[in-house]
């Protein structure tokens, strides 16, 4: 019986460290490529902003790099996942949390959904860095 307890504890610790299965699909660095559903007069500026944007998922940490801002990092957790839609909660340094919505297109492409408006979702299309 004494050999069973350490084995059970080790298994429990490994399962806890694994996190949500979606985390493995997000793991790595993602680079902004394009935008979707922006007004014609804003596409050029939005695309430039998107191309300067990147995200890096490492274990349960998310770092967001946005042009003209300091990088921001925080622990994240998967709040909900349904088909290719994933919603995360990302902790802020000063307390509180941000909710983020992604659409996982395939292993090389995701969309960061910025809002869900009446005319469709505005999004940043991102590709995985090799």
N, CA, C and O atoms as CSV, one atom per row, in Angstrom:
chain,resi,resn,atom,element,x,y,z
A,1,UNK,N,N,0.826,-1.193,0.000
A,1,UNK,CA,C,0.000,0.000,0.000
A,1,UNK,C,C,0.867,1.253,0.000
A,1,UNK,O,O,0.495,2.250,-0.618
A,2,UNK,N,N,2.011,1.229,0.675
A,2,UNK,CA,C,2.857,2.417,0.755
A,2,UNK,C,C,3.438,2.779,-0.613
A,2,UNK,O,O,3.720,3.951,-0.864
A,3,UNK,N,N,3.622,1.793,-1.504
A,3,UNK,CA,C,4.117,2.078,-2.854
A,3,UNK,C,C,3.023,2.707,-3.722
A,3,UNK,O,O,3.326,3.444,-4.660
A,4,UNK,N,N,1.783,2.426,-3.423
A,4,UNK,CA,C,0.664,2.921,-4.203
A,4,UNK,C,C,0.430,4.419,-3.988
A,4,UNK,O,O,0.067,5.123,-4.930
A,5,UNK,N,N,0.632,4.912,-2.772
A,5,UNK,CA,C,0.387,6.321,-2.464
A,5,UNK,C,C,1.295,7.246,-3.274
A,5,UNK,O,O,0.781,8.178,-3.893
A,6,UNK,N,N,2.637,7.039,-3.308
A,6,UNK,CA,C,3.467,7.930,-4.123
A,6,UNK,C,C,3.121,7.876,-5.609
A,6,UNK,O,O,3.163,8.898,-6.294
A,7,UNK,N,N,2.781,6.694,-6.109
A,7,UNK,CA,C,2.416,6.557,-7.516
A,7,UNK,C,C,1.128,7.324,-7.821
A,7,UNK,O,O,1.032,7.985,-8.855
A,8,UNK,N,N,0.158,7.241,-6.943
A,8,UNK,CA,C,-1.106,7.960,-7.115
A,8,UNK,C,C,-0.876,9.457,-7.050
A,8,UNK,O,O,-1.439,10.197,-7.858
A,9,UNK,N,N,-0.069,9.923,-6.118
A,9,UNK,CA,C,0.239,11.348,-6.008
A,9,UNK,C,C,0.973,11.852,-7.246
A,9,UNK,O,O,0.684,12.945,-7.733
A,10,UNK,N,N,1.905,11.080,-7.751
A,10,UNK,CA,C,2.641,11.473,-8.954
A,10,UNK,C,C,1.694,11.567,-10.146
A,10,UNK,O,O,1.799,12.503,-10.939
A,11,UNK,N,N,0.784,10.628,-10.285
A,11,UNK,CA,C,-0.192,10.658,-11.377
A,11,UNK,C,C,-1.093,11.877,-11.273
A,11,UNK,O,O,-1.395,12.519,-12.279
A,12,UNK,N,N,-1.517,12.192,-10.070
A,12,UNK,CA,C,-2.378,13.352,-9.848
A,12,UNK,C,C,-1.652,14.643,-10.212
A,12,UNK,O,O,-2.235,15.522,-10.847
A,13,UNK,N,N,-0.398,14.765,-9.819
A,13,UNK,CA,C,0.383,15.958,-10.143
A,13,UNK,C,C,0.593,16.096,-11.641
A,13,UNK,O,O,0.514,17.205,-12.168
A,14,UNK,N,N,0.857,15.007,-12.334
A,14,UNK,CA,C,1.041,15.063,-13.785
A,14,UNK,C,C,-0.240,15.484,-14.489
A,14,UNK,O,O,-0.197,16.286,-15.422
A,15,UNK,N,N,-1.369,14.958,-14.060
A,15,UNK,CA,C,-2.644,15.323,-14.690
A,15,UNK,C,C,-2.982,16.780,-14.439
A,15,UNK,O,O,-3.512,17.447,-15.328
A,16,UNK,N,N,-2.690,17.288,-13.255
A,16,UNK,CA,C,-2.971,18.676,-12.939
A,16,UNK,C,C,-2.107,19.603,-13.778
A,16,UNK,O,O,-2.574,20.664,-14.193
A,17,UNK,N,N,-0.868,19.233,-14.036
A,17,UNK,CA,C,0.050,20.071,-14.796
A,17,UNK,C,C,-0.297,20.103,-16.282
A,17,UNK,O,O,0.126,21.012,-16.997
A,18,UNK,N,N,-1.059,19.123,-16.748
A,18,UNK,CA,C,-1.375,19.044,-18.174
A,18,UNK,C,C,-2.267,20.170,-18.648
A,18,UNK,O,O,-2.122,20.621,-19.784
A,19,UNK,N,N,-3.177,20.638,-17.826
A,19,UNK,CA,C,-4.098,21.687,-18.237
A,19,UNK,C,C,-5.117,21.169,-19.233
A,19,UNK,O,O,-5.301,19.962,-19.391
A,20,UNK,N,N,-5.769,22.092,-19.895
A,20,UNK,CA,C,-6.799,21.763,-20.883
A,20,UNK,C,C,-6.133,21.296,-22.174
A,20,UNK,O,O,-5.091,21.837,-22.543
A,21,UNK,N,N,-6.697,20.308,-22.875
A,21,UNK,CA,C,-6.091,19.814,-24.126
A,21,UNK,C,C,-5.902,20.902,-25.186
A,21,UNK,O,O,-5.002,20.794,-26.018
A,22,UNK,N,N,-6.724,21.931,-25.171
A,22,UNK,CA,C,-6.608,23.041,-26.131
A,22,UNK,C,C,-5.279,23.770,-25.967
A,22,UNK,O,O,-4.751,24.317,-26.936
A,23,UNK,N,N,-4.733,23.785,-24.755
A,23,UNK,CA,C,-3.472,24.489,-24.511
A,23,UNK,C,C,-2.378,24.009,-25.450
A,23,UNK,O,O,-1.566,24.814,-25.906
A,24,UNK,N,N,-2.337,22.737,-25.744
A,24,UNK,CA,C,-1.327,22.204,-26.661
A,24,UNK,C,C,-1.487,22.751,-28.069
A,24,UNK,O,O,-0.498,22.944,-28.776
A,25,UNK,N,N,-2.734,23.005,-28.486
A,25,UNK,CA,C,-2.977,23.565,-29.817
A,25,UNK,C,C,-2.581,25.036,-29.894
A,25,UNK,O,O,-2.242,25.534,-30.968
A,26,UNK,N,N,-2.623,25.729,-28.764
A,26,UNK,CA,C,-2.262,27.144,-28.734
A,26,UNK,C,C,-0.762,27.364,-28.555
A,26,UNK,O,O,-0.237,28.410,-28.936
A,27,UNK,N,N,-0.081,26.395,-27.986
A,27,UNK,CA,C,1.330,26.517,-27.627
A,27,UNK,C,C,2.175,27.064,-28.781
A,27,UNK,O,O,2.041,26.629,-29.925
A,28,UNK,N,N,3.043,28.023,-28.461
A,28,UNK,CA,C,3.957,28.578,-29.448
A,28,UNK,C,C,3.723,30.062,-29.678
A,28,UNK,O,O,2.981,30.718,-28.948
A,29,UNK,N,N,4.375,30.568,-30.712
A,29,UNK,CA,C,4.303,31.996,-31.044
A,29,UNK,C,C,3.433,32.181,-32.284
A,29,UNK,O,O,3.582,31.466,-33.275
A,30,UNK,N,N,2.526,33.149,-32.212
A,30,UNK,CA,C,1.594,33.464,-33.279
A,30,UNK,C,C,1.834,34.896,-33.734
A,30,UNK,O,O,1.961,35.800,-32.909
A,31,UNK,N,N,1.896,35.104,-35.048
A,31,UNK,CA,C,2.204,36.400,-35.642
A,31,UNK,C,C,0.987,36.897,-36.427
A,31,UNK,O,O,0.392,36.140,-37.195
A,32,UNK,N,N,0.619,38.163,-36.236
A,32,UNK,CA,C,-0.493,38.752,-36.971
A,32,UNK,C,C,-0.186,38.836,-38.457
A,32,UNK,O,O,0.922,39.198,-38.850
A,33,UNK,N,N,-1.179,38.496,-39.288
A,33,UNK,CA,C,-1.015,38.490,-40.743
A,33,UNK,C,C,-1.980,39.426,-41.454
A,33,UNK,O,O,-1.599,40.096,-42.414
A,34,UNK,N,N,-3.208,39.477,-40.999
A,34,UNK,CA,C,-4.244,40.221,-41.703
A,34,UNK,C,C,-5.396,40.508,-40.745
A,34,UNK,O,O,-5.385,40.081,-39.591
A,35,UNK,N,N,-6.392,41.240,-41.248
A,35,UNK,CA,C,-7.592,41.518,-40.477
A,35,UNK,C,C,-8.820,41.104,-41.278
A,35,UNK,O,O,-8.767,40.971,-42.501
A,36,UNK,N,N,-9.922,40.904,-40.568
A,36,UNK,CA,C,-11.189,40.547,-41.205
A,36,UNK,C,C,-12.289,41.467,-40.714
A,36,UNK,O,O,-12.326,41.841,-39.542
A,37,UNK,N,N,-13.188,41.827,-41.625
A,37,UNK,CA,C,-14.403,42.576,-41.318
A,37,UNK,C,C,-14.167,43.967,-40.744
A,37,UNK,O,O,-14.887,44.405,-39.847
A,38,UNK,N,N,-13.161,44.656,-41.259
A,38,UNK,CA,C,-12.925,46.052,-40.906
A,38,UNK,C,C,-13.470,46.928,-42.029
A,38,UNK,O,O,-13.512,46.504,-43.184
A,39,UNK,N,N,-13.885,48.139,-41.698
A,39,UNK,CA,C,-14.339,49.083,-42.722
A,39,UNK,C,C,-13.202,49.359,-43.689
A,39,UNK,O,O,-12.034,49.373,-43.300
A,40,UNK,N,N,-13.550,49.582,-44.962
A,40,UNK,CA,C,-12.554,49.801,-46.014
A,40,UNK,C,C,-11.557,50.899,-45.661
A,40,UNK,O,O,-10.365,50.769,-45.939
A,41,UNK,N,N,-12.036,51.975,-45.052
A,41,UNK,CA,C,-11.145,53.097,-44.742
A,41,UNK,C,C,-10.222,52.819,-43.554
A,41,UNK,O,O,-9.349,53.633,-43.250
A,42,UNK,N,N,-10.401,51.686,-42.884
A,42,UNK,CA,C,-9.573,51.345,-41.724
A,42,UNK,C,C,-8.701,50.110,-41.961
A,42,UNK,O,O,-7.879,49.759,-41.114
A,43,UNK,N,N,-8.876,49.458,-43.102
A,43,UNK,CA,C,-8.160,48.202,-43.359
A,43,UNK,C,C,-6.644,48.388,-43.358
A,43,UNK,O,O,-5.936,47.584,-42.753
A,44,UNK,N,N,-6.130,49.417,-44.013
A,44,UNK,CA,C,-4.671,49.605,-44.102
A,44,UNK,C,C,-4.056,49.791,-42.717
A,44,UNK,O,O,-3.066,49.138,-42.385
A,45,UNK,N,N,-4.634,50.677,-41.911
A,45,UNK,CA,C,-4.101,50.916,-40.560
A,45,UNK,C,C,-4.243,49.673,-39.685
A,45,UNK,O,O,-3.322,49.313,-38.950
A,46,UNK,N,N,-5.402,49.021,-39.769
A,46,UNK,CA,C,-5.638,47.826,-38.951
A,46,UNK,C,C,-4.691,46.693,-39.345
A,46,UNK,O,O,-4.197,45.966,-38.483
A,47,UNK,N,N,-4.439,46.543,-40.646
A,47,UNK,CA,C,-3.521,45.495,-41.112
A,47,UNK,C,C,-2.104,45.766,-40.622
A,47,UNK,O,O,-1.412,44.844,-40.190
A,48,UNK,N,N,-1.666,47.023,-40.686
A,48,UNK,CA,C,-0.335,47.380,-40.169
A,48,UNK,C,C,-0.214,47.063,-38.687
A,48,UNK,O,O,0.797,46.527,-38.235
A,49,UNK,N,N,-1.267,47.404,-37.931
A,49,UNK,CA,C,-1.284,47.122,-36.497
A,49,UNK,C,C,-1.238,45.610,-36.264
A,49,UNK,O,O,-0.486,45.129,-35.417
A,50,UNK,N,N,-2.048,44.867,-37.022
A,50,UNK,CA,C,-2.106,43.407,-36.866
A,50,UNK,C,C,-0.755,42.762,-37.161
A,50,UNK,O,O,-0.343,41.840,-36.456
A,51,UNK,N,N,-0.066,43.236,-38.191
A,51,UNK,CA,C,1.225,42.641,-38.558
A,51,UNK,C,C,2.310,42.909,-37.525
A,51,UNK,O,O,3.319,42.205,-37.492
A,52,UNK,N,N,2.115,43.916,-36.684
A,52,UNK,CA,C,3.055,44.175,-35.594
A,52,UNK,C,C,2.685,43.474,-34.305
A,52,UNK,O,O,3.394,43.587,-33.305
A,53,UNK,N,N,1.576,42.748,-34.324
A,53,UNK,CA,C,1.055,42.076,-33.133
A,53,UNK,C,C,1.483,40.612,-33.115
A,53,UNK,O,O,1.480,39.940,-34.146
A,54,UNK,N,N,1.849,40.132,-31.934
A,54,UNK,CA,C,2.153,38.707,-31.787
A,54,UNK,C,C,1.721,38.227,-30.405
A,54,UNK,O,O,1.525,39.018,-29.483
A,55,UNK,N,N,1.580,36.922,-30.292
A,55,UNK,CA,C,1.229,36.282,-29.026
A,55,UNK,C,C,2.091,35.057,-28.851
A,55,UNK,O,O,2.428,34.362,-29.810
A,56,UNK,N,N,2.437,34.809,-27.613
A,56,UNK,CA,C,3.182,33.596,-27.317
A,56,UNK,C,C,2.517,32.876,-26.157
A,56,UNK,O,O,2.330,33.435,-25.076
A,57,UNK,N,N,2.166,31.619,-26.410
A,57,UNK,CA,C,1.588,30.752,-25.394
A,57,UNK,C,C,2.676,29.800,-24.928
A,57,UNK,O,O,3.269,29.083,-25.735
A,58,UNK,N,N,2.938,29.792,-23.632
A,58,UNK,CA,C,3.935,28.898,-23.061
A,58,UNK,C,C,3.376,28.357,-21.748
A,58,UNK,O,O,3.172,29.107,-20.794
A,59,UNK,N,N,3.132,27.057,-21.710
A,59,UNK,CA,C,2.457,26.428,-20.572
A,59,UNK,C,C,1.130,27.146,-20.346
A,59,UNK,O,O,0.272,27.142,-21.229
A,60,UNK,N,N,0.950,27.757,-19.187
A,60,UNK,CA,C,-0.305,28.480,-18.929
A,60,UNK,C,C,-0.100,29.992,-18.962
A,60,UNK,O,O,-0.906,30.737,-18.405
A,61,UNK,N,N,0.968,30.450,-19.607
A,61,UNK,CA,C,1.268,31.879,-19.709
A,61,UNK,C,C,1.022,32.383,-21.134
A,61,UNK,O,O,1.360,31.714,-22.111
A,62,UNK,N,N,0.432,33.566,-21.231
A,62,UNK,CA,C,0.221,34.221,-22.511
A,62,UNK,C,C,0.923,35.569,-22.478
A,62,UNK,O,O,0.715,36.364,-21.562
A,63,UNK,N,N,1.754,35.823,-23.484
A,63,UNK,CA,C,2.394,37.126,-23.649
A,63,UNK,C,C,1.871,37.728,-24.941
A,63,UNK,O,O,1.921,37.103,-26.000
A,64,UNK,N,N,1.367,38.955,-24.838
A,64,UNK,CA,C,0.830,39.677,-25.988
A,64,UNK,C,C,1.745,40.859,-26.274
A,64,UNK,O,O,2.064,41.644,-25.381
A,65,UNK,N,N,2.166,40.975,-27.541
A,65,UNK,CA,C,3.008,42.089,-27.972
A,65,UNK,C,C,2.216,42.871,-29.007
A,65,UNK,O,O,1.861,42.356,-30.067
A,66,UNK,N,N,1.949,44.133,-28.671
A,66,UNK,CA,C,1.167,45.026,-29.517
A,66,UNK,C,C,2.039,46.238,-29.848
A,66,UNK,O,O,2.746,46.740,-28.974
A,67,UNK,N,N,2.001,46.721,-31.110
A,67,UNK,CA,C,2.829,47.870,-31.483
A,67,UNK,C,C,2.645,49.065,-30.541
A,67,UNK,O,O,1.532,49.383,-30.124
A,68,UNK,N,N,3.762,49.712,-30.219
A,68,UNK,CA,C,3.809,50.922,-29.390
A,68,UNK,C,C,3.384,50.696,-27.938
A,68,UNK,O,O,3.089,51.657,-27.229
A,69,UNK,N,N,3.348,49.448,-27.491
A,69,UNK,CA,C,3.020,49.137,-26.099
A,69,UNK,C,C,4.040,48.164,-25.543
A,69,UNK,O,O,4.682,47.429,-26.294
A,70,UNK,N,N,4.188,48.158,-24.224
A,70,UNK,CA,C,5.052,47.173,-23.583
A,70,UNK,C,C,4.375,45.805,-23.657
A,70,UNK,O,O,3.149,45.723,-23.577
A,71,UNK,N,N,5.155,44.729,-23.808
A,71,UNK,CA,C,4.563,43.386,-23.799
A,71,UNK,C,C,3.812,43.140,-22.488
A,71,UNK,O,O,4.225,43.608,-21.427
A,72,UNK,N,N,2.724,42.413,-22.577
A,72,UNK,CA,C,1.939,42.057,-21.394
A,72,UNK,C,C,1.868,40.549,-21.275
A,72,UNK,O,O,1.645,39.850,-22.263
A,73,UNK,N,N,2.059,40.049,-20.066
A,73,UNK,CA,C,1.995,38.608,-19.813
A,73,UNK,C,C,1.073,38.326,-18.648
A,73,UNK,O,O,0.922,39.138,-17.736
A,74,UNK,N,N,0.462,37.158,-18.697
A,74,UNK,CA,C,-0.379,36.735,-17.593
A,74,UNK,C,C,-0.729,35.270,-17.726
A,74,UNK,O,O,-0.665,34.692,-18.811
A,75,UNK,N,N,-1.097,34.684,-16.610
A,75,UNK,CA,C,-1.553,33.295,-16.617
A,75,UNK,C,C,-2.918,33.251,-17.287
A,75,UNK,O,O,-3.739,34.149,-17.101
A,76,UNK,N,N,-3.158,32.205,-18.065
A,76,UNK,CA,C,-4.457,32.066,-18.701
A,76,UNK,C,C,-5.052,30.708,-18.396
A,76,UNK,O,O,-4.355,29.750,-18.065
A,77,UNK,N,N,-6.367,30.662,-18.519
A,77,UNK,CA,C,-7.060,29.384,-18.395
A,77,UNK,C,C,-8.135,29.310,-19.460
A,77,UNK,O,O,-8.722,30.322,-19.843
A,78,UNK,N,N,-8.381,28.116,-19.927
A,78,UNK,CA,C,-9.439,27.893,-20.910
A,78,UNK,C,C,-10.758,27.895,-20.151
A,78,UNK,O,O,-10.985,27.058,-19.278
A,79,UNK,N,N,-11.627,28.845,-20.494
A,79,UNK,CA,C,-12.922,28.964,-19.845
A,79,UNK,C,C,-13.949,28.095,-20.555
A,79,UNK,O,O,-14.791,27.454,-19.926
A,80,UNK,N,N,-13.855,28.091,-21.897
A,80,UNK,CA,C,-14.819,27.330,-22.688
A,80,UNK,C,C,-14.194,26.980,-24.028
A,80,UNK,O,O,-13.429,27.765,-24.588
A,81,UNK,N,N,-14.516,25.818,-24.533
A,81,UNK,CA,C,-14.083,25.402,-25.864
A,81,UNK,C,C,-15.240,24.651,-26.512
A,81,UNK,O,O,-15.791,23.706,-25.947
A,82,UNK,N,N,-15.593,25.101,-27.717
A,82,UNK,CA,C,-16.677,24.455,-28.459
A,82,UNK,C,C,-16.293,24.440,-29.927
A,82,UNK,O,O,-16.128,25.493,-30.542
A,83,UNK,N,N,-16.151,23.255,-30.484
A,83,UNK,CA,C,-15.690,23.067,-31.857
A,83,UNK,C,C,-14.382,23.838,-32.044
A,83,UNK,O,O,-13.402,23.533,-31.365
A,84,UNK,N,N,-14.333,24.826,-32.941
A,84,UNK,CA,C,-13.073,25.549,-33.131
A,84,UNK,C,C,-13.034,26.873,-32.378
A,84,UNK,O,O,-12.096,27.649,-32.560
A,85,UNK,N,N,-14.024,27.149,-31.542
A,85,UNK,CA,C,-14.051,28.368,-30.730
A,85,UNK,C,C,-13.476,28.104,-29.346
A,85,UNK,O,O,-13.806,27.110,-28.700
A,86,UNK,N,N,-12.604,29.018,-28.898
A,86,UNK,CA,C,-11.970,28.894,-27.584
A,86,UNK,C,C,-12.050,30.243,-26.884
A,86,UNK,O,O,-11.719,31.275,-27.467
A,87,UNK,N,N,-12.489,30.228,-25.638
A,87,UNK,CA,C,-12.536,31.440,-24.832
A,87,UNK,C,C,-11.569,31.267,-23.664
A,87,UNK,O,O,-11.601,30.257,-22.961
A,88,UNK,N,N,-10.712,32.263,-23.469
A,88,UNK,CA,C,-9.722,32.240,-22.398
A,88,UNK,C,C,-9.992,33.359,-21.406
A,88,UNK,O,O,-10.592,34.380,-21.742
A,89,UNK,N,N,-9.541,33.147,-20.188
A,89,UNK,CA,C,-9.494,34.204,-19.184
A,89,UNK,C,C,-8.020,34.412,-18.881
A,89,UNK,O,O,-7.314,33.477,-18.503
A,90,UNK,N,N,-7.554,35.666,-19.053
A,90,UNK,CA,C,-6.147,35.984,-18.861
A,90,UNK,C,C,-6.013,36.952,-17.689
A,90,UNK,O,O,-6.614,38.027,-17.688
A,91,UNK,N,N,-5.221,36.564,-16.694
A,91,UNK,CA,C,-5.034,37.386,-15.499
A,91,UNK,C,C,-4.193,38.622,-15.815
A,91,UNK,O,O,-3.204,38.545,-16.545
A,92,UNK,N,N,-4.599,39.755,-15.259
A,92,UNK,CA,C,-3.829,40.997,-15.369
A,92,UNK,C,C,-2.898,41.121,-14.172
A,92,UNK,O,O,-3.177,40.586,-13.100
A,93,UNK,N,N,-1.778,41.838,-14.365
A,93,UNK,CA,C,-0.835,42.044,-13.265
A,93,UNK,C,C,-1.469,42.787,-12.099
A,93,UNK,O,O,-1.208,42.474,-10.937
A,94,UNK,N,N,-2.303,43.772,-12.415
A,94,UNK,CA,C,-2.896,44.603,-11.364
A,94,UNK,C,C,-4.186,44.018,-10.798
A,94,UNK,O,O,-4.906,44.699,-10.068
A,95,UNK,N,N,-4.478,42.785,-11.123
A,95,UNK,CA,C,-5.711,42.142,-10.683
A,95,UNK,C,C,-6.731,42.175,-11.800
A,95,UNK,O,O,-6.548,42.879,-12.794
A,96,UNK,N,N,-7.778,41.435,-11.648
A,96,UNK,CA,C,-8.779,41.361,-12.702
A,96,UNK,C,C,-8.327,40.420,-13.804
A,96,UNK,O,O,-7.272,39.792,-13.717
A,97,UNK,N,N,-9.138,40.337,-14.829
A,97,UNK,CA,C,-8.825,39.430,-15.935
A,97,UNK,C,C,-9.493,39.932,-17.207
A,97,UNK,O,O,-10.500,40.639,-17.164
A,98,UNK,N,N,-8.916,39.553,-18.329
A,98,UNK,CA,C,-9.486,39.838,-19.644
A,98,UNK,C,C,-9.995,38.540,-20.232
A,98,UNK,O,O,-9.408,37.479,-20.020
A,99,UNK,N,N,-11.095,38.627,-20.975
A,99,UNK,CA,C,-11.608,37.464,-21.696
A,99,UNK,C,C,-11.209,37.616,-23.156
A,99,UNK,O,O,-11.322,38.698,-23.734
A,100,UNK,N,N,-10.742,36.527,-23.742
A,100,UNK,CA,C,-10.255,36.534,-25.117
A,100,UNK,C,C,-10.915,35.384,-25.871
A,100,UNK,O,O,-11.062,34.284,-25.338
A,101,UNK,N,N,-11.306,35.646,-27.106
A,101,UNK,CA,C,-11.967,34.643,-27.943
A,101,UNK,C,C,-11.089,34.371,-29.162
A,101,UNK,O,O,-10.666,35.300,-29.850
A,102,UNK,N,N,-10.820,33.107,-29.422
A,102,UNK,CA,C,-10.059,32.675,-30.597
A,102,UNK,C,C,-10.884,31.673,-31.393
A,102,UNK,O,O,-11.714,30.948,-30.843
A,103,UNK,N,N,-10.640,31.650,-32.687
A,103,UNK,CA,C,-11.154,30.590,-33.559
A,103,UNK,C,C,-9.932,29.859,-34.094
A,103,UNK,O,O,-9.063,30.465,-34.722
A,104,UNK,N,N,-9.869,28.562,-33.844
A,104,UNK,CA,C,-8.746,27.747,-34.296
A,104,UNK,C,C,-9.080,27.219,-35.687
A,104,UNK,O,O,-9.924,26.336,-35.835
A,105,UNK,N,N,-8.415,27.764,-36.703
A,105,UNK,CA,C,-8.690,27.348,-38.075
A,105,UNK,C,C,-8.014,26.019,-38.399
A,105,UNK,O,O,-8.653,25.100,-38.911
A,106,UNK,N,N,-6.737,25.925,-38.102
A,106,UNK,CA,C,-5.974,24.692,-38.262
A,106,UNK,C,C,-4.714,24.832,-37.411
A,106,UNK,O,O,-4.595,25.781,-36.636
A,107,UNK,N,N,-3.778,23.902,-37.546
A,107,UNK,CA,C,-2.596,23.939,-36.675
A,107,UNK,C,C,-1.660,25.108,-36.970
A,107,UNK,O,O,-0.739,25.370,-36.197
A,108,UNK,N,N,-1.886,25.815,-38.086
A,108,UNK,CA,C,-1.011,26.926,-38.457
A,108,UNK,C,C,-1.716,28.274,-38.456
A,108,UNK,O,O,-1.073,29.298,-38.689
A,109,UNK,N,N,-3.015,28.301,-38.200
A,109,UNK,CA,C,-3.773,29.548,-38.314
A,109,UNK,C,C,-4.856,29.647,-37.246
A,109,UNK,O,O,-5.620,28.709,-37.020
A,110,UNK,N,N,-4.902,30.817,-36.590
A,110,UNK,CA,C,-5.981,31.122,-35.646
A,110,UNK,C,C,-6.475,32.540,-35.930
A,110,UNK,O,O,-5.795,33.329,-36.586
A,111,UNK,N,N,-7.653,32.841,-35.432
A,111,UNK,CA,C,-8.193,34.195,-35.513
A,111,UNK,C,C,-8.501,34.679,-34.111
A,111,UNK,O,O,-9.193,34.010,-33.345
A,112,UNK,N,N,-7.981,35.846,-33.788
A,112,UNK,CA,C,-8.259,36.513,-32.522
A,112,UNK,C,C,-9.495,37.370,-32.763
A,112,UNK,O,O,-9.418,38.395,-33.442
A,113,UNK,N,N,-10.626,36.960,-32.216
A,113,UNK,CA,C,-11.896,37.651,-32.432
A,113,UNK,C,C,-11.948,38.862,-31.502
A,113,UNK,O,O,-11.938,38.723,-30.279
A,114,UNK,N,N,-12.002,40.045,-32.100
A,114,UNK,CA,C,-11.986,41.279,-31.322
A,114,UNK,C,C,-13.377,41.672,-30.841
A,114,UNK,O,O,-13.526,42.207,-29.742
A,115,UNK,N,N,-14.385,41.415,-31.646
A,115,UNK,CA,C,-15.764,41.681,-31.247
A,115,UNK,C,C,-16.703,40.875,-32.130
A,115,UNK,O,O,-16.337,40.422,-33.214
A,116,UNK,N,N,-17.907,40.712,-31.640
A,116,UNK,CA,C,-18.943,40.011,-32.404
A,116,UNK,C,C,-20.045,41.014,-32.711
A,116,UNK,O,O,-21.038,41.098,-31.987
A,117,UNK,N,N,-19.868,41.771,-33.782
A,117,UNK,CA,C,-20.845,42.787,-34.155
A,117,UNK,C,C,-21.927,42.243,-35.056
A,117,UNK,O,O,-21.895,41.084,-35.469
A,118,UNK,N,N,-22.895,43.109,-35.355
A,118,UNK,CA,C,-24.007,42.733,-36.228
A,118,UNK,C,C,-23.530,42.409,-37.642
A,118,UNK,O,O,-24.114,41.567,-38.324
A,119,UNK,N,N,-22.456,43.089,-38.078
A,119,UNK,CA,C,-21.968,42.881,-39.445
A,119,UNK,C,C,-20.896,41.794,-39.510
A,119,UNK,O,O,-20.215,41.665,-40.527
A,120,UNK,N,N,-20.741,41.034,-38.473
A,120,UNK,CA,C,-19.735,39.971,-38.450
A,120,UNK,C,C,-18.660,40.263,-37.429
A,120,UNK,O,O,-18.583,41.369,-36.896
A,121,UNK,N,N,-17.850,39.297,-37.164
A,121,UNK,CA,C,-16.789,39.426,-36.167
A,121,UNK,C,C,-15.551,40.056,-36.782
A,121,UNK,O,O,-15.038,39.585,-37.797
A,122,UNK,N,N,-15.079,41.127,-36.155
A,122,UNK,CA,C,-13.773,41.666,-36.562
A,122,UNK,C,C,-12.725,40.781,-35.912
A,122,UNK,O,O,-12.860,40.396,-34.750
A,123,UNK,N,N,-11.685,40.463,-36.661
A,123,UNK,CA,C,-10.677,39.538,-36.144
A,123,UNK,C,C,-9.314,39.839,-36.728
A,123,UNK,O,O,-9.185,40.449,-37.790
A,124,UNK,N,N,-8.300,39.392,-36.003
A,124,UNK,CA,C,-6.924,39.412,-36.499
A,124,UNK,C,C,-6.571,37.976,-36.854
A,124,UNK,O,O,-6.679,37.075,-36.023
A,125,UNK,N,N,-6.152,37.774,-38.088
A,125,UNK,CA,C,-5.731,36.457,-38.541
A,125,UNK,C,C,-4.253,36.303,-38.179
A,125,UNK,O,O,-3.432,37.160,-38.507
A,126,UNK,N,N,-3.924,35.201,-37.501
A,126,UNK,CA,C,-2.564,34.958,-37.026
A,126,UNK,C,C,-2.076,33.610,-37.530
A,126,UNK,O,O,-2.854,32.665,-37.662
A,127,UNK,N,N,-0.782,33.531,-37.809
A,127,UNK,CA,C,-0.183,32.255,-38.214
A,127,UNK,C,C,0.878,31.863,-37.186
A,127,UNK,O,O,1.508,32.709,-36.552
A,128,UNK,N,N,1.048,30.564,-37.050
A,128,UNK,CA,C,2.048,30.048,-36.112
A,128,UNK,C,C,3.447,30.278,-36.688
A,128,UNK,O,O,3.705,30.001,-37.859
A,129,UNK,N,N,4.327,30.783,-35.855
A,129,UNK,CA,C,5.723,30.959,-36.272
A,129,UNK,C,C,6.404,29.604,-36.270
A,129,UNK,O,O,6.231,28.820,-35.337
A,130,UNK,N,N,7.170,29.327,-37.301
A,130,UNK,CA,C,7.854,28.021,-37.389
A,130,UNK,C,C,9.078,27.977,-36.546
A,130,UNK,O,O,9.766,26.956,-36.508
